[in-house]
Amino acid sequence: MTAASDASIVYVGCTAPARHVLEGLLEAGIPITSVVTIDPEMAGANHVSGYASLRPTAVANDIQVYEPNTYSMDDEAALDHFRTVDPDLIIVNGWQRLLPESILETATYGALGNHGSAFGLPSGRGRSPLNWSLIEDRDRFLLSVIRLDPGADSGDVVTTQKFDITDYDTIETLYYKVAMCLEAMLLAVIDPILAGEDPFKPQFGEPTYYPKRNPEDGEIHWGDGTRAVYNLVRAVAEPYPGAFTTIGDERIMIWEAIPFSADLAITEPAGTIVDVFWTDDFVVATADGTLLVTDWAAEDWSPTPGDRFESPGDPDRVDHPDHHANLTTSTTSTQESTNDA
């Protein structure tokens, strides 16, 4: 018999990766006694990317489901629920709000969340570290399970796992990797924690923070060059709002694209559509080459050779390539930091 056998564990989440990890924990026999999730209306009102209710999984496993009145769970009703359940441990995954300290304190052994960056904590706290890692063209990610405290991603570290970020990854495949790692990491640490062991280590070093991204930050700036545009497209692809560009009043969503060639259309201005193929894929000139757009959407537009996308080229926007070295130095946007990667 393990320490987890008679434990009471509350699992908090509302995304597809969170559901995947929950299912893995249940299959491994982890005693989840209560699931906290939100309904589609609350998810829409709070712009939850990759939303998935955990209710069907909980119901299928005869687990109590609680849907709070607010996403922030800062009311007495939410606190009463956690006090009633009296959990030994809380696991938070895919919940894009900080849990109130009063709720964290209801768990005998505390609450576990996860966060990471290409540098490892405490570097890269804050918002959207997976998206930022693609935008910054990083080649690795260090995911940590942490004990949640009232701060933003500032809790003690339980365990850390590195995985590669390849040229073929998108934000969705990075979430596959996070889910796969997180399930294994949680299975390795839950029992020692419930047995009263203390595997937690303080974060060491100067913390840095990623700023919050908004849907309008997905605007493509063709003068950035092929690699930068490609990284943006894959960083904000589904389930995020997507990269986009404009011609006149028409917004064109660019869902998938790949670097094409640095040797073609070298005299065309950046943002120019240089060719359209029989598949409706099209090639756009960038500052240093070309990009092949393979999945796009628009209400009333079709690509035509010679058309040129608008490109504001704002050198002061937060994700401009010239600013990549400084992206993690801001202490803004900590109030809505996620409790996960």
C-alpha positions in Angstrom: 0.0 0.0 0.0 1.3 3.4 -0.9 0.9 6.7 0.9 -1.5 7.9 -1.8 -3.9 5.0 -1.3 -6.0 6.6 1.3 -5.3 10.2 0.3 -7.7 12.9 -0.8 -6.5 14.7 -3.9 -8.2 17.6 -5.7 -7.4 18.1 -9.3 -7.9 21.6 -10.8 -7.9 22.2 -14.6 -9.9 23.2 -17.7 -7.8 22.4 -20.8 -7.2 19.5 -23.1 -3.7 18.8 -21.8 -5.0 19.0 -18.2 -7.6 16.4 -19.1 -5.0 14.1 -20.7 -2.9 14.2 -17.5 -5.9 13.6 -15.3 -6.8 10.5 -17.3 -3.2 9.2 -17.0 -3.2 9.8 -13.2 -6.5 8.0 -12.8 -5.4 5.1 -14.9 -2.3 4.8 -12.7 -4.6 4.6 -9.6 -4.0 8.0 -8.1 -7.0 8.7 -5.8 -8.5 11.9 -7.2 -11.5 12.6 -5.0 -12.6 15.9 -6.4 -12.2 17.7 -9.8 -12.5 21.5 -10.2 -13.3 22.7 -13.7 -15.3 25.4 -15.5 -18.1 25.4 -18.0 -17.8 26.6 -21.7 -19.4 30.0 -20.9 -16.9 30.8 -18.2 -14.1 29.6 -20.5 -15.2 31.8 -23.3 -15.6 34.8 -21.0 -12.0 34.3 -19.8 -10.5 33.5 -23.2 -9.2 30.1 -22.1 -7.1 28.7 -25.0 -7.4 25.0 -25.5 -10.4 24.7 -23.2 -11.8 21.3 -22.3 -14.1 20.5 -19.4 -12.9 17.9 -17.0 -16.5 17.0 -16.1 -17.0 14.0 -18.5 -13.8 12.4 -17.2 -14.8 13.0 -13.6 -18.3 11.7 -14.1 -17.0 8.6 -15.9 -14.8 7.8 -12.9 -17.5 8.6 -10.3 -15.6 11.7 -9.0 -17.2 14.7 -7.5 -17.2 17.8 -9.8 -17.1 21.4 -8.6 -17.6 24.4 -11.0 -16.8 27.6 -9.2 -18.7 30.9 -9.5 -15.6 32.7 -10.7 -12.5 31.6 -12.6 -10.4 33.2 -9.9 -12.1 31.3 -7.1 -11.8 34.3 -4.9 -15.2 33.9 -3.2 -16.4 32.2 0.0 -18.2 29.4 -1.9 -15.0 28.2 -3.5 -13.1 28.3 -0.2 -16.0 26.4 1.5 -15.7 23.7 -1.2 -12.0 23.1 -0.5 -12.5 23.2 3.2 -15.3 20.6 2.9 -13.2 18.3 0.8 -10.2 18.8 3.2 -7.6 17.7 0.6 -4.3 16.2 1.4 -2.9 17.5 -1.9 -4.1 19.9 -4.6 -2.9 19.5 -8.2 -3.3 22.5 -10.5 -2.9 22.1 -14.2 -4.2 24.2 -17.1 -5.7 26.8 -14.8 -4.8 30.3 -16.0 -5.3 32.1 -12.7 -3.4 32.1 -9.4 -5.2 30.2 -6.6 -6.0 32.3 -3.5 -3.7 31.6 -0.6 -6.7 30.6 1.5 -7.4 27.8 -0.8 -3.8 26.7 -1.0 -3.8 26.4 2.8 -6.6 23.9 2.8 -4.3 21.1 1.6 -2.3 19.3 4.2 0.7 18.9 1.9 0.1 22.0 -0.2 -0.7 22.4 -3.9 1.4 21.4 -6.9 1.5 23.3 -10.2 4.0 23.4 -13.1 5.9 26.0 -15.0 9.1 26.3 -17.0 11.2 28.1 -19.6 14.1 27.5 -21.9 16.3 28.7 -19.1 14.7 26.9 -16.1 13.1 28.6 -13.1 13.3 31.3 -11.8 14.0 32.6 -15.3 10.9 32.9 -17.5 8.1 33.1 -14.9 4.9 34.8 -16.0 2.8 34.3 -19.1 2.9 31.9 -22.0 6.5 30.5 -21.6 5.9 27.8 -24.3 4.7 30.4 -26.8 7.6 32.7 -26.0 10.1 29.8 -26.3 9.0 29.3 -29.9 9.0 33.0 -30.7 12.5 33.3 -29.2 13.6 30.3 -31.3 14.8 28.3 -28.3 15.8 24.7 -28.7 14.9 23.3 -25.2 12.4 23.7 -22.4 12.9 22.9 -18.7 9.6 21.9 -17.1 9.3 22.0 -13.3 6.7 20.8 -10.9 6.5 23.4 -8.1 4.7 23.9 -4.8 2.3 26.7 -5.4 2.5 29.8 -3.2 0.7 33.2 -3.5 3.3 34.5 -5.9 3.5 34.0 -9.7 5.5 30.8 -10.4 7.7 31.4 -7.3 7.2 28.2 -5.3 9.8 25.6 -4.4 10.7 23.1 -7.1 9.9 19.4 -6.6 11.4 18.1 -9.9 12.5 19.2 -13.3 12.5 17.6 -16.8 14.1 18.9 -19.9 12.7 18.3 -23.4 13.8 19.4 -26.9 12.1 22.1 -29.0 12.7 21.1 -32.6 12.3 23.0 -35.9 9.1 21.0 -36.5 7.3 21.8 -33.2 4.2 23.9 -32.9 2.5 25.1 -29.7 0.3 22.1 -29.9 3.2 19.6 -30.1 4.9 21.4 -27.2 1.8 20.8 -25.1 2.0 17.1 -26.1 5.5 17.1 -24.6 4.4 18.9 -21.5 1.5 16.5 -20.9 3.8 13.5 -21.4 6.5 14.8 -19.0 4.0 16.1 -16.4 2.2 12.9 -16.0 5.4 11.0 -15.3 6.7 13.7 -13.0 3.6 13.8 -10.9 3.5 10.0 -10.6 7.1 10.1 -9.3 6.5 12.8 -6.6 2.9 12.3 -5.3 3.7 9.3 -3.1 6.8 10.8 -1.5 5.0 14.0 -0.8 2.1 12.3 0.8 4.5 10.1 2.8 5.7 13.3 4.5 9.0 13.5 2.7 10.3 17.0 1.7 11.6 16.9 -1.9 11.1 20.7 -2.4 14.1 23.0 -3.2 13.9 26.8 -3.3 14.4 28.5 -6.7 17.8 30.0 -6.9 18.8 33.1 -8.9 17.3 36.3 -10.1 13.8 35.8 -11.4 12.7 37.1 -14.8 9.2 37.4 -16.2 7.6 37.0 -19.6 5.0 39.7 -20.5 1.4 38.8 -21.3 0.5 38.3 -25.0 -2.8 39.4 -26.5 -4.5 38.2 -29.8 -3.4 41.4 -31.6 0.3 40.4 -30.9 -0.3 37.7 -33.6 0.1 40.2 -36.4 2.8 39.2 -38.8 5.5 41.7 -39.6 7.0 40.5 -42.9 10.1 42.6 -42.5 11.2 40.5 -39.6 12.5 37.7 -41.9 11.4 34.1 -42.7 12.5 32.5 -39.4 10.8 35.1 -37.2 7.5 34.9 -39.1 7.6 31.1 -39.1 8.3 31.1 -35.3 5.3 33.4 -34.7 3.0 31.3 -36.8 3.8 28.1 -35.0 3.8 29.8 -31.6 0.2 31.1 -31.8 -1.4 28.4 -33.9 -4.4 26.5 -32.5 -5.5 26.4 -29.8 -4.3 30.0 -29.6 -5.9 32.9 -31.6 -3.5 32.5 -34.5 -1.1 34.7 -36.6 -2.7 37.1 -39.1 -1.9 39.6 -41.8 -4.0 42.2 -43.6 -4.8 43.6 -47.1 -7.0 46.6 -46.8 -9.9 45.8 -44.5 -9.4 42.0 -44.9 -7.7 40.0 -42.2 -6.1 36.7 -43.3 -5.4 34.1 -40.7 -2.2 32.2 -41.3 -2.5 28.9 -39.5 0.5 27.0 -41.0 3.5 28.0 -42.9 7.1 26.8 -43.5 10.3 28.4 -44.7 10.5 28.1 -48.4 13.8 29.4 -50.0 16.2 32.2 -49.5 17.1 32.1 -53.2 13.7 32.8 -54.8 12.0 36.2 -55.3 15.0 38.0 -53.8 14.0 41.3 -55.4 10.3 41.3 -54.2 9.4 43.6 -51.3 8.6 41.8 -48.0 5.0 40.9 -47.8 4.5 40.4 -51.5 2.6 37.2 -52.7 5.0 35.9 -55.4 3.2 32.8 -56.5 0.0 30.9 -55.9 -0.2 27.1 -56.5 -3.0 24.8 -57.7 -3.6 23.8 -54.0 -4.2 27.4 -52.9 -0.9 27.3 -51.0 1.0 30.5 -51.7 4.5 32.0 -51.3 5.2 35.3 -49.6 8.4 37.3 -49.8 10.1 38.1 -46.5 13.0 40.4 -45.7 15.5 37.5 -46.3 13.7 34.9 -48.3 10.3 33.4 -48.8 7.6 31.6 -46.7 5.2 29.0 -48.0 1.7 29.4 -46.5 0.0 26.0 -46.3 -3.1 26.7 -44.2 -5.0 30.0 -44.2 -8.5 31.4 -43.8 -10.2 34.6 -44.8 -13.9 35.7 -45.2 -13.7 37.3 -48.6 -10.2 37.1 -50.1 -8.1 34.7 -52.2 -4.4 35.0 -52.8 -3.2 36.7 -56.0 0.4 37.1 -57.2 1.5 40.6 -56.8 -0.7 41.4 -53.8 1.2 42.8 -50.9 0.3 42.3 -47.3 0.5 45.3 -45.0 3.4 45.2 -42.5 3.5 47.8 -39.8 7.0 46.8 -38.9 6.9 48.4 -35.4 10.4 48.1 -34.0 9.1 48.8 -30.5 6.6 46.0 -30.1 7.3 43.6 -27.3 8.3 40.6 -29.5 10.5 42.4 -32.1 13.6 40.3 -32.8 15.9 43.1 -31.6 14.2 42.8 -28.2 14.4 39.0 -27.7 17.3 39.3 -25.3 15.1 41.5 -23.0 11.8 39.6 -23.1 12.3 38.0 -19.8 13.4 41.0 -17.8 10.0 42.6 -17.2 8.1 42.1 -14.0 4.7 42.9 -15.6 1.6 40.7 -15.9 2.2 38.6 -12.9 -1.3 38.8 -11.5 -2.8 36.5 -14.1 0.1 34.1 -14.4 -0.8 30.6 -15.1 -0.1 27.8 -12.6 1.3 25.7 -15.5 3.5 25.9 -18.5 
